[in-house]
């Protein structure tokens, strides 16, 4: 028997994405990009898009090999030619040339990497205007800092120098041509010019998802590159990227601060967990899509619980989860 309550809730989440976050209009074209593993979510979004505009299409392809891998050329063309795109896919399209070129062409859109029905229901049942306010508050505290330091009791002590790189805010409100967001949304982030120190992931990271009690992944960083990775599985992912692009696979790509106060617990989805208010995430690999200059076939985020963040020595007031 069909679960009508879940179906109704999924439709409501799709409506939030397309109506509140993306503001799709009847005269606009909208393309839903999905893959074989995320087809039910893609179909839910397509049904809502079709109710809004007659110019809605869905394109579907086999899941990519890893986050940041380019989609097939026809998919990239569909994104580039649309007014609006939304991409619930198994592997992230956020940090791809296809996504950035679509936005450069004037499309606005949202990627939903690794989205599940659970994550979609949890992450889109939120007040995105409140998330935007929290994001602005964090942005104002960090945007002019020469250096950002992050520490934790588990051993993280790492310093980021943004340099001339621009801090960006992912609020989920994507109403202007060329704008882009993850959905679920809620983070402030930068691709730093250089980084030094140690970070210890104790939240969520692929290929594990939510880390077990006491499980920690340790990374050493020098002059903006990861030099040591404690975990064999994570190291293998980066080494696979290095076979294609060499040292760039080890680039320390991103510092992000979660601002989604509607996410009350980590669930093992990078897409959702990196947005959780009061967390930090640090990524390895590609940063060309977020203001950097490194092109790599991977973008691996690791979420860190209960960090203390300093902007030029001053503690940053992080948003807290609404319970």
C-alpha positions in Angstrom: 0.0 0.0 0.0 1.4 3.5 -0.9 2.4 5.7 1.9 0.3 8.8 1.1 1.6 10.8 4.1 5.2 10.4 2.9 4.2 11.2 -0.7 2.4 14.3 0.5 5.3 15.4 2.6 7.7 14.8 -0.3 5.5 17.0 -2.5 5.5 19.7 0.2 9.3 19.6 0.3 9.5 19.8 -3.5 7.1 22.8 -3.4 9.4 24.5 -0.8 12.4 23.9 -3.1 10.8 25.2 -6.3 8.4 27.9 -5.0 10.2 29.4 -1.9 13.8 28.7 -2.7 14.0 28.8 -6.5 10.9 30.9 -7.1 10.1 29.2 -10.4 7.7 31.3 -12.5 5.1 30.1 -15.1 7.0 31.7 -18.0 10.3 30.1 -17.1 11.9 26.8 -18.2 12.9 24.4 -15.5 15.1 21.3 -15.9 15.2 18.6 -13.2 18.6 16.7 -13.4 18.5 13.3 -11.7 20.0 9.8 -11.9 18.9 6.3 -11.6 19.2 6.1 -7.8 17.4 9.4 -7.2 14.6 9.1 -9.7 11.7 9.2 -7.2 12.9 12.5 -5.8 13.5 13.8 -9.3 10.0 12.8 -10.3 8.5 14.5 -7.3 10.3 17.7 -8.3 9.3 17.3 -11.9 5.6 16.9 -11.0 5.7 20.2 -9.0 7.6 22.0 -11.7 5.1 20.8 -14.3 2.3 22.3 -12.2 4.1 25.7 -12.3 5.3 25.8 -15.9 4.6 24.1 -19.2 8.3 24.2 -19.9 9.5 21.6 -17.4 11.7 18.6 -18.3 13.5 15.9 -16.4 16.9 14.4 -17.6 18.2 11.3 -16.1 21.6 9.5 -16.3 23.6 6.8 -14.5 25.1 8.0 -11.2 28.5 9.6 -11.6 31.7 7.9 -10.3 32.4 10.4 -7.5 31.5 13.9 -6.2 32.6 16.6 -8.6 32.6 14.3 -11.7 31.2 16.0 -14.8 27.8 14.8 -16.0 27.2 13.7 -19.7 27.4 16.6 -22.2 23.6 16.5 -22.9 22.9 17.0 -19.2 25.3 20.0 -19.1 23.6 21.5 -22.1 20.2 21.1 -20.6 21.3 22.9 -17.4 23.0 25.7 -19.4 19.9 26.3 -21.6 17.3 26.4 -18.7 16.2 29.4 -16.7 16.1 27.2 -13.6 17.8 23.8 -12.8 17.5 21.5 -9.8 19.7 18.5 -9.4 18.9 15.7 -7.0 21.8 13.4 -7.8 23.8 10.6 -6.1 27.1 12.4 -6.7 27.5 16.1 -6.4 27.3 18.5 -9.4 28.0 21.5 -7.2 31.7 21.7 -8.0 31.5 20.9 -11.8 32.1 23.0 -14.9 28.6 22.0 -16.0 27.1 23.8 -12.9 29.3 26.8 -13.1 28.9 27.3 -16.8 25.1 27.0 -16.4 25.2 29.8 -13.8 27.5 31.8 -16.0 24.9 31.5 -18.8 22.3 33.0 -16.5 20.6 29.9 -15.1 19.9 29.8 -11.4 19.7 26.6 -9.6 20.2 24.2 -6.8 22.1 20.9 -6.4 21.0 18.2 -4.0 23.9 15.8 -3.9 23.2 12.5 -2.1 19.7 13.6 -1.3 17.4 11.0 0.2 13.7 11.3 1.1 14.6 11.5 4.8 17.1 14.3 4.2 14.7 16.2 1.8 11.9 16.1 4.4 14.2 17.1 7.3 16.2 19.8 5.5 13.5 21.5 3.6 11.1 21.7 6.6 12.8 24.9 7.6 12.4 28.7 7.6 14.8 29.8 4.9 14.3 33.5 5.7 15.7 32.7 9.3 18.5 30.7 7.8 19.4 33.7 5.6 19.5 35.9 8.7 21.9 33.6 10.5 24.1 33.3 7.5 24.4 37.0 7.2 25.3 37.3 10.9 28.1 34.8 10.5 29.3 36.3 7.3 29.6 39.8 8.9 31.8 38.3 11.6 34.3 36.6 9.3 34.2 38.5 6.0 37.0 41.0 6.8 39.2 38.7 8.8 42.8 38.1 7.7 42.8 34.6 9.2 40.3 32.2 10.6 41.3 29.6 13.2 39.3 26.5 14.1 39.9 24.4 17.2 38.2 21.5 18.9 38.7 19.4 22.0 39.3 16.4 19.7 42.5 17.9 18.3 41.6 20.3 15.5 43.8 23.3 15.3 43.9 24.8 11.9 44.4 28.3 10.4 42.9 29.5 7.1 44.0 32.6 5.2 41.3 33.6 2.8 43.5 36.2 1.1 41.6 37.7 -1.8 39.1 34.9 -2.0 35.5 35.9 -1.4 33.4 34.5 1.4 30.1 33.1 0.0 26.7 32.5 1.6 24.5 29.6 0.8 21.1 30.6 2.1 18.8 28.5 -0.2 17.1 31.7 -1.5 17.9 31.5 -5.3 15.9 34.2 -7.0 18.3 36.0 -9.3 19.8 34.9 -12.6 23.1 33.1 -12.1 22.6 32.4 -8.4 23.3 28.9 -7.0 22.7 27.0 -3.8 22.7 23.6 -2.3 19.4 22.3 -1.0 19.0 21.8 1.9 20.9 25.0 2.4 22.5 27.0 5.2 26.2 27.7 5.2 28.9 30.4 4.9 32.0 29.3 3.2 35.3 30.3 1.5 38.0 28.7 -0.6 41.1 29.9 1.3 44.4 30.9 -0.4 46.4 28.9 2.1 45.9 26.7 5.1 48.1 25.1 7.8 47.4 22.8 10.7 45.5 19.7 11.8 41.8 18.9 11.6 39.9 16.0 13.0 36.6 14.9 11.5 34.2 13.4 14.1 30.9 14.0 12.4 30.2 12.9 8.8 32.4 12.0 5.9 32.2 9.7 2.9 32.6 6.8 2.4 31.4 6.3 5.9 28.5 8.6 6.4 28.0 9.3 10.1 31.1 8.3 12.0 30.7 5.9 14.8 31.3 6.7 18.5 35.0 7.4 19.0 35.8 7.2 15.2 37.9 10.1 14.1 39.6 11.0 10.8 42.8 13.0 11.1 44.3 15.3 8.5 47.5 17.2 8.4 47.7 20.3 6.2 50.8 22.3 5.1 50.8 25.3 2.7 47.3 24.6 1.5 47.7 20.9 0.8 46.8 17.8 2.7 50.0 16.0 3.6 48.7 13.1 5.8 45.4 11.3 6.0 44.9 8.9 8.9 42.2 6.8 7.2 42.8 4.3 4.4 39.4 4.6 2.8 39.5 8.4 2.6 43.1 8.3 1.4 42.2 5.9 -1.4 39.6 8.4 -2.7 42.1 11.2 -2.8 44.8 9.0 -4.4 42.3 8.1 -7.1 41.8 11.8 -7.9 45.6 12.3 -7.8 46.0 9.7 -10.6 44.1 12.1 -12.8 45.3 15.6 -11.6 48.3 15.0 -9.4 48.8 17.2 -6.4 45.7 19.2 -7.0 43.6 16.3 -5.6 45.2 17.1 -2.2 44.2 20.8 -2.3 42.5 22.1 0.9 39.5 23.4 -0.9 37.0 24.9 1.6 36.1 26.1 5.0 32.4 26.1 5.7 30.3 27.1 8.7 26.8 25.6 9.1 23.9 28.0 9.6 20.8 25.8 9.2 19.1 26.0 12.7 16.4 23.6 11.6 18.9 20.6 11.4 18.8 19.2 15.0 21.1 16.2 14.6 23.6 14.7 12.2 22.1 11.9 10.1 25.1 10.8 7.9 24.3 12.8 4.8 27.0 15.3 3.9 24.5 17.4 2.1 22.4 17.9 5.2 25.0 17.6 8.0 27.4 20.2 6.6 24.5 22.7 7.0 23.9 21.9 10.7 24.1 25.1 12.8 27.2 25.2 15.0 29.3 22.8 12.9 32.3 23.4 10.6 33.2 21.4 7.5 36.5 21.3 5.7 36.9 19.9 2.1 39.6 18.5 0.0 39.9 18.8 -3.8 38.1 21.0 -6.3 37.5 24.7 -5.4 37.1 26.2 -8.8 33.3 26.3 -8.4 33.5 28.3 -5.1 36.1 31.0 -5.9 39.3 29.0 -6.0 41.5 28.0 -8.9 42.0 24.2 -8.4 40.2 21.8 -10.8 40.0 18.3 -9.4 37.6 15.4 -9.9 36.6 15.3 -6.2 35.3 17.5 -3.4 35.4 15.6 -0.1 33.7 17.4 2.9 34.3 16.3 6.5 32.0 17.7 9.2 33.4 18.7 12.6 31.3 18.9 15.7 31.4 21.6 18.4 34.2 23.8 16.9 35.4 27.1 18.3 36.0 29.5 15.4 38.2 32.6 15.7 38.2 35.5 13.3 41.5 37.4 13.8 41.5 36.1 17.4 37.9 37.0 18.2 35.5 34.1 18.9 32.8 33.9 16.3 29.2 33.6 17.6 27.9 30.6 15.8 24.2 29.9 15.4 22.7 27.2 17.6 20.2 24.5 16.7 16.5 25.3 17.4 15.1 22.5 19.5 
